[in-house]
Amino acid sequence: MSEQTQGSQPSGPGRVVVAGAGMAGVQTAVALREQGYTGTVTLLGAEPHQPYDRPPLSKAVLLGKAEDSALDVDFEGLDIELRLGCEVFGLRPGEHELDTGAGTVRYDVLVIATGAEPVRLPGADGVPGVHLLRTLDDAERLRPVLARQHDIVVAGAGWIGAEFATAAREAGCAVTVVEAADRPLAEALPAEVAAPMTAWYAEAGVELRTGVRVERVEPGTVVLADGSRLAAGAVVVGIGARPATGWLAGSGIALGEHGEVLADRTLATSLPDVYAVGDCASFPSGRYGKRLLVHHWDNALQGPRTVAANILGAATGEPSAVYDPVPYFWSEQFGRFVQYAGHHEDADRTVWRGDPNGPAWTVCWLRESRLVALLAVGRPRDLTQGRRLIEAGARLDPELVADPARPLKSATA
């Protein structure tokens, strides 16, 4: 499928409809205006709230340090039509129409930005005291739980599980984290890198149970697969997220194995006049030679600029912009600031900078002497310099990389 066909749009101003009012959707609408689009821009949000930022939900909003995390965007001033409480249920591409809870919405160009939805714990729906942490309403329901200092069981020792456990301990709750894998962050990091992070739980007073899954949840109790029972005033589920694309069934949009929209390198989809951006879409990375599905804030911030450029470019005949970022994310957990940039594979060479049992250290991954990814704990300068080195495709000397006293940017071969 050609990029010109996928990204085409009627010449002149028309109507761009953005389905999804999270970070990716909002930034797409804003980028269109910033780049000079003069047609109609309509932003559809399923939730009734003003569009908001998600990272503070597991931190300031959850702990009552902020009432919300609304994005500082003047939608009226930018002439962006914002329709809240307008969930999208279906797409009829032949008619350029969306089926929504508020009726039919027509588009000339559609941007799919419906994000991701949390994976639910089997059998736990409807059980009192079981919570997710994805939306503002989720955070508001959990605030009184923390205030009452319940015994809390967290299912999942991924990024969101660690961040919630951190907040719950700060609130004075007793916390047990249950992880089916043999270590935290098993899907994101190799065992040798996750090992020193395992100790953070005990240091924070959190009990970590690995290698065992939740069998079922009963009111006030979590039953594990090994037969043990955990008292639980509340259960928080953080076992992952999946693209929120169920509404695209029957639309003809090509989806991947995880249900994500298969966007091309311009973030166009398999249908004309339809793009996809953010957590709901994967894209082919020339940098890494594979398709990437990135569920992180920075991807939702960067991708919209490419989409907006290509929507405008399709009308003017400009060359297509290619999306091939260095993925980046950050996490605050157990008093540590953790940052990751790039993408690594098991076969890449691992080089440590600093003592992993200390307060600050970095892990670098090299492929044929080129830096492809790094994880920095309490070393933000390493992250900043490393991200630039990845973008430049720089070759590094592993021995120089391993010296934590040497600036990473001076470790070039």
C-alpha positions as CSV (number, residue, x, y, z in Angstrom):
1,M,0.0,0.0,0.0
2,S,1.5,3.3,-1.0
3,E,2.0,6.1,1.4
4,Q,0.4,8.6,-1.0
5,T,-2.8,6.6,-1.2
6,Q,-3.0,6.1,2.6
7,G,-2.3,9.7,3.5
8,S,-4.3,11.4,0.8
9,Q,-7.0,14.0,1.6
10,P,-9.2,16.3,-0.4
11,S,-7.4,19.4,-1.4
12,G,-8.1,22.5,0.6
13,P,-9.6,22.8,4.1
14,G,-11.9,20.0,5.2
15,R,-12.8,18.3,8.4
16,V,-10.3,16.5,10.5
17,V,-11.8,14.3,13.3
18,V,-9.6,13.1,16.0
19,A,-11.0,10.1,17.9
20,G,-9.6,10.2,21.4
21,A,-8.9,13.1,23.7
22,G,-5.9,11.8,25.6
23,M,-2.4,13.3,25.1
24,A,-2.0,11.9,21.6
25,G,-5.4,13.2,20.4
26,V,-5.1,16.6,22.0
27,Q,-1.6,17.1,20.7
28,T,-2.7,16.1,17.2
29,A,-5.4,18.8,17.2
30,V,-3.0,21.4,18.6
31,A,-0.3,20.5,16.1
32,L,-2.7,20.9,13.2
33,R,-3.4,24.5,14.2
34,E,0.2,25.2,15.0
35,Q,1.2,24.0,11.5
36,G,-1.4,26.1,9.8
37,Y,-4.4,23.9,9.2
38,T,-7.4,26.1,8.6
39,G,-10.2,23.5,8.2
40,T,-12.5,22.2,10.9
41,V,-10.8,20.2,13.7
42,T,-13.1,18.1,15.9
43,L,-11.8,16.2,19.0
44,L,-13.9,13.4,20.4
45,G,-13.4,12.4,24.0
46,A,-15.2,9.4,25.6
47,E,-14.8,10.8,29.1
48,P,-16.9,13.8,30.4
49,H,-13.8,15.5,31.9
50,Q,-11.6,18.1,30.2
51,P,-8.7,16.4,28.5
52,Y,-6.0,15.6,31.1
53,D,-2.5,14.2,31.5
54,R,-2.2,10.6,32.8
55,P,1.2,10.4,34.6
56,P,0.1,12.6,37.6
57,L,-2.8,10.2,38.3
58,S,-0.5,7.7,40.0
59,K,1.2,10.5,41.9
60,A,-0.2,13.9,42.8
61,V,-3.8,13.3,41.9
62,L,-3.9,9.9,43.7
63,L,-2.4,11.4,46.9
64,G,-4.7,14.4,46.9
65,K,-1.9,16.8,46.1
66,A,-3.7,18.0,43.0
67,E,-7.4,17.8,42.1
68,D,-6.8,17.0,38.5
69,S,-4.2,17.1,35.7
70,A,-6.2,19.0,33.0
71,L,-4.1,20.0,30.0
72,D,-3.5,23.7,29.6
73,V,-5.0,24.0,26.1
74,D,-7.2,26.9,24.9
75,F,-9.5,24.8,22.7
76,E,-11.8,27.7,22.0
77,G,-9.0,30.0,21.1
78,L,-7.5,27.4,18.8
79,D,-10.9,26.8,17.2
80,I,-10.9,23.2,18.1
81,E,-14.4,21.7,18.5
82,L,-14.2,19.6,21.7
83,R,-17.0,17.0,22.2
84,L,-16.8,15.3,25.6
85,G,-18.7,12.2,26.7
86,C,-18.7,11.2,23.0
87,E,-17.5,7.6,22.8
88,V,-16.7,6.1,19.4
89,F,-18.4,2.8,18.6
90,G,-17.6,2.1,14.9
91,L,-16.1,3.3,11.7
92,R,-17.7,3.2,8.2
93,P,-14.7,4.2,6.0
94,G,-16.7,4.0,2.7
95,E,-18.9,6.7,4.0
96,H,-16.3,8.6,5.9
97,E,-18.4,8.3,9.1
98,L,-18.0,7.5,12.7
99,D,-20.7,6.0,14.9
100,T,-20.6,7.6,18.3
101,G,-22.7,7.8,21.4
102,A,-23.8,11.2,20.2
103,G,-24.7,10.2,16.7
104,T,-22.9,10.0,13.4
105,V,-19.8,12.2,12.9
106,R,-18.5,12.7,9.3
107,Y,-14.8,13.3,8.5
108,D,-12.6,14.1,5.6
109,V,-9.5,12.9,7.5
110,L,-9.7,10.7,10.6
111,V,-7.0,10.3,13.3
112,I,-7.3,7.3,15.6
113,A,-6.0,8.2,19.0
114,T,-8.1,6.1,21.3
115,G,-5.1,5.0,23.4
116,A,-5.0,1.8,25.5
117,E,-7.2,0.2,28.1
118,P,-6.1,-1.7,31.2
119,V,-6.0,-5.5,31.1
120,R,-8.6,-6.7,33.6
121,L,-8.0,-9.4,36.2
122,P,-10.0,-12.5,35.1
123,G,-13.0,-13.1,37.3
124,A,-12.5,-9.9,39.3
125,D,-15.1,-7.7,37.5
126,G,-17.8,-6.6,39.9
127,V,-15.9,-7.8,43.0
128,P,-16.1,-5.0,45.7
129,G,-12.8,-3.3,46.3
130,V,-11.1,-4.2,43.0
131,H,-9.7,-1.1,41.2
132,L,-7.9,-0.1,38.0
133,L,-5.7,3.0,37.7
134,R,-6.0,4.4,34.2
135,T,-8.5,7.3,34.3
136,L,-9.2,10.3,36.4
137,D,-12.3,8.6,37.8
138,D,-10.1,5.6,38.8
139,A,-7.7,7.9,40.7
140,E,-10.6,9.7,42.5
141,R,-12.0,6.3,43.6
142,L,-8.7,5.3,45.0
143,R,-8.0,8.4,46.9
144,P,-10.2,7.6,49.9
145,V,-8.9,4.1,49.9
146,L,-5.4,5.4,50.5
147,A,-6.7,7.9,53.0
148,R,-8.2,5.1,55.1
149,Q,-4.8,3.3,55.0
150,H,-6.3,0.0,53.9
151,D,-4.2,-3.2,53.4
152,I,-3.7,-3.2,49.7
153,V,-2.7,-6.0,47.3
154,V,-1.4,-4.9,43.9
155,A,-1.6,-7.4,41.1
156,G,1.4,-6.8,38.8
157,A,4.9,-5.5,39.4
158,G,5.2,-3.5,36.2
159,W,5.7,0.3,36.0
160,I,2.2,1.2,37.1
161,G,2.2,-1.4,39.9
162,A,5.5,0.0,41.3
163,E,4.3,3.6,41.0
164,F,1.0,2.8,42.8
165,A,2.8,0.9,45.5
166,T,5.1,3.9,46.0
167,A,2.1,6.2,46.5
168,A,0.3,3.7,48.8
169,R,3.3,3.4,51.0
170,E,3.6,7.2,51.1
171,A,0.0,7.3,52.3
172,G,0.8,4.8,55.1
173,C,-0.8,1.7,53.6
174,A,0.5,-1.8,54.1
175,V,1.2,-3.1,50.5
176,T,1.8,-6.5,49.0
177,V,2.6,-6.7,45.3
178,V,1.9,-10.0,43.5
179,E,3.7,-10.8,40.3
180,A,3.2,-13.9,38.2
181,A,6.7,-13.7,36.6
182,D,9.8,-14.4,38.6
183,R,10.8,-10.7,38.9
184,P,9.4,-7.2,38.5
185,L,9.3,-5.7,35.0
186,A,9.8,-9.1,33.4
187,E,8.4,-8.0,30.1
188,A,10.5,-4.8,30.0
189,L,14.0,-5.7,31.4
190,P,16.3,-8.7,31.6
191,A,16.7,-10.5,34.9
192,E,20.2,-9.1,35.6
193,V,18.8,-5.5,35.3
194,A,15.6,-6.2,37.2
195,A,17.5,-7.9,40.1
196,P,18.7,-4.8,41.9
197,M,15.3,-3.2,41.4
198,T,13.7,-6.1,43.3
199,A,15.4,-4.9,46.5
200,W,13.6,-1.5,46.3
201,Y,10.3,-3.1,47.3
202,A,11.7,-4.4,50.7
203,E,13.5,-1.1,51.3
204,A,10.2,0.7,50.9
205,G,8.4,-1.7,53.3
206,V,6.5,-3.4,50.4
207,E,6.1,-7.2,50.4
208,L,6.8,-8.6,46.9
209,R,5.5,-12.0,46.0
210,T,6.9,-13.2,42.6
211,G,6.3,-16.4,40.7
212,V,2.7,-16.7,41.8
213,R,-0.5,-15.4,40.2
214,V,-3.8,-14.3,41.6
215,E,-6.2,-17.2,41.5
216,R,-9.3,-15.2,42.5
217,V,-10.5,-12.3,44.5
218,E,-13.0,-12.6,47.3
219,P,-14.4,-9.7,49.3
220,G,-11.5,-8.7,51.6
221,T,-9.2,-11.4,50.4
222,V,-6.9,-12.3,47.5
223,V,-6.4,-16.0,46.9
224,L,-3.1,-16.9,45.2
225,A,-2.5,-19.9,42.9
226,D,-0.3,-21.5,45.6
227,G,-3.3,-21.5,48.0
228,S,-2.1,-18.7,50.2
229,R,-4.6,-15.9,51.2
230,L,-3.8,-12.2,51.5
231,A,-6.0,-9.8,53.5
232,A,-7.0,-7.0,51.1
233,G,-9.0,-3.9,52.0
234,A,-8.5,-3.1,48.3
235,V,-7.0,-4.7,45.2
236,V,-5.3,-2.6,42.5
237,V,-4.8,-4.3,39.1
238,G,-1.8,-3.3,37.1
239,I,-1.1,-6.2,34.8
240,G,-0.7,-4.3,31.6
241,A,-2.7,-2.5,28.9
242,R,-3.8,-3.2,25.4
243,P,-4.8,-0.9,22.5
244,A,-8.3,0.3,22.7
245,T,-9.3,-0.7,19.2
246,G,-12.2,-3.0,19.7
247,W,-14.5,-0.4,18.1
248,L,-12.6,-0.9,14.8
249,A,-13.9,-4.4,14.2
250,G,-15.2,-4.8,10.7
251,S,-13.8,-1.4,9.6
252,G,-11.1,-2.9,7.4
253,I,-8.3,-1.2,9.4
254,A,-5.4,-3.6,9.6
255,L,-4.6,-4.6,13.2
256,G,-1.6,-6.4,14.7
257,E,-1.3,-9.3,17.1
258,H,-1.9,-7.1,20.1
259,G,-4.9,-5.4,18.6
260,E,-2.9,-2.3,17.7
261,V,-3.5,-0.4,14.5
262,L,-0.7,-1.2,12.0
263,A,0.4,2.3,10.9
264,D,3.1,2.8,8.3
265,R,6.2,5.0,8.7
266,T,4.1,8.1,8.2
267,L,1.5,6.9,10.8
268,A,-1.1,6.4,8.0
269,T,-3.2,3.3,8.3
270,S,-4.3,0.7,5.7
271,L,-7.4,2.9,4.8
272,P,-7.2,6.1,2.9
273,D,-7.6,9.3,4.9
274,V,-7.1,7.6,8.2
275,Y,-4.1,7.9,10.5
276,A,-3.3,6.5,13.9
277,V,-1.1,7.8,16.7
278,G,-0.2,7.0,20.4
279,D,-0.8,3.9,22.4
280,C,-3.2,2.4,20.0
281,A,-0.8,2.1,17.1
282,S,2.5,0.4,16.1
283,F,4.9,1.8,13.5
284,P,7.9,0.3,11.6
285,S,11.2,1.7,13.0
286,G,14.0,2.0,10.4
287,R,16.3,2.7,13.3
288,Y,15.6,-0.7,15.0
289,G,14.5,-2.7,12.0
290,K,11.2,-3.8,13.5
291,R,7.7,-2.7,14.3
292,L,7.4,-0.9,17.7
293,L,4.3,-0.6,19.9
294,V,5.2,2.1,22.5
295,H,2.8,2.6,25.4
296,H,4.4,5.7,26.9
297,W,3.7,9.5,27.2
298,D,6.6,10.7,25.0
299,N,5.2,8.7,22.0
300,A,1.8,10.4,22.5
301,L,3.6,13.7,22.5
302,Q,5.9,13.2,19.5
303,G,3.8,11.3,17.0
304,P,1.1,14.0,16.6
305,R,3.5,16.4,14.9
306,T,4.2,13.8,12.2
307,V,0.5,13.1,11.7
308,A,-0.3,16.9,11.4
309,A,2.5,17.4,9.0
310,N,1.3,14.6,6.8
311,I,-2.3,15.7,6.8
312,L,-1.2,19.2,5.6
313,G,1.4,17.8,3.3
314,A,-1.1,15.5,1.5
315,A,-3.1,18.5,0.5
316,T,-0.1,20.5,-0.7
317,G,1.9,17.7,-2.3
318,E,4.7,18.0,0.3
319,P,6.9,14.9,0.9
320,S,5.7,12.7,3.7
321,A,7.2,13.0,7.1
322,V,8.6,9.8,8.6
323,Y,8.1,8.8,12.2
324,D,11.1,7.0,13.7
325,P,11.8,8.3,17.2
326,V,14.0,7.1,19.9
327,P,11.4,5.8,22.4
328,Y,11.6,7.4,25.9
329,F,9.8,7.0,29.2
330,W,10.3,7.8,32.8
331,S,9.0,6.5,36.1
332,E,9.2,7.6,39.7
333,Q,9.2,4.7,42.2
334,F,10.5,4.1,45.7
335,G,12.3,7.4,45.8
336,R,14.1,6.8,42.5
337,F,13.8,8.5,39.2
338,V,14.1,5.9,36.4
339,Q,14.4,6.8,32.7
340,Y,14.7,4.6,29.6
341,A,15.5,5.6,26.1
342,G,15.7,3.4,22.9
343,H,14.9,-0.2,22.4
344,H,17.0,-3.3,23.2
345,E,17.0,-7.0,22.4
346,D,18.2,-9.9,24.5
347,A,21.2,-10.3,22.1
348,D,22.5,-6.8,22.7
349,R,25.6,-6.3,24.8
350,T,24.9,-5.0,28.4
351,V,27.4,-2.5,29.9
352,W,26.9,-1.2,33.5
353,R,27.8,2.2,34.6
354,G,28.0,2.4,38.4
355,D,27.0,0.1,41.2
356,P,23.5,-1.3,40.8
357,N,23.2,-1.6,44.5
358,G,23.9,2.1,44.9
359,P,21.6,5.1,44.6
360,A,22.5,5.9,41.0
361,W,23.5,3.7,38.1
362,T,23.0,3.2,34.4
363,V,22.7,0.2,32.1
364,C,23.7,0.6,28.4
365,W,22.9,-1.8,25.6
366,L,25.2,-1.9,22.6
367,R,24.7,-3.5,19.2
368,E,27.8,-3.7,17.0
369,S,29.3,-1.0,19.3
370,R,26.4,1.4,18.7
371,L,24.3,2.5,21.6
372,V,20.7,1.3,21.1
373,A,19.2,1.8,24.5
374,L,19.9,2.8,28.1
375,L,18.2,2.7,31.5
376,A,19.3,5.4,33.9
377,V,18.5,5.4,37.6
378,G,19.2,8.7,39.2
379,R,21.6,9.7,36.4
380,P,19.6,12.1,34.2
381,R,22.7,13.4,32.5
382,D,23.5,9.9,31.2
383,L,20.0,9.7,29.8
384,T,20.2,13.0,28.0
385,Q,23.6,12.3,26.5
386,G,22.7,8.7,25.7
387,R,19.5,9.7,23.9
388,R,21.5,12.0,21.6
389,L,24.1,9.3,21.0
390,I,21.3,6.8,20.0
391,E,19.9,9.4,17.6
392,A,23.3,10.0,16.1
393,G,24.0,6.2,15.7
394,A,27.3,6.8,17.5
395,R,29.8,4.0,18.1
396,L,31.0,3.7,21.7
397,D,34.0,2.1,23.4
398,P,32.5,-0.4,26.0
399,E,35.4,0.2,28.4
400,L,34.9,3.9,28.4
401,V,31.1,3.4,28.7
402,A,31.7,1.4,31.9
403,D,33.4,4.3,33.7
404,P,30.6,6.1,35.6
405,A,32.9,9.0,36.2
406,R,33.3,9.7,32.5
407,P,30.6,11.6,30.7
408,L,28.8,9.2,28.4
409,K,29.2,11.6,25.5
410,S,33.0,11.2,25.7
411,A,32.9,7.4,25.5
412,T,32.8,7.4,21.7
413,A,35.1,4.9,19.9
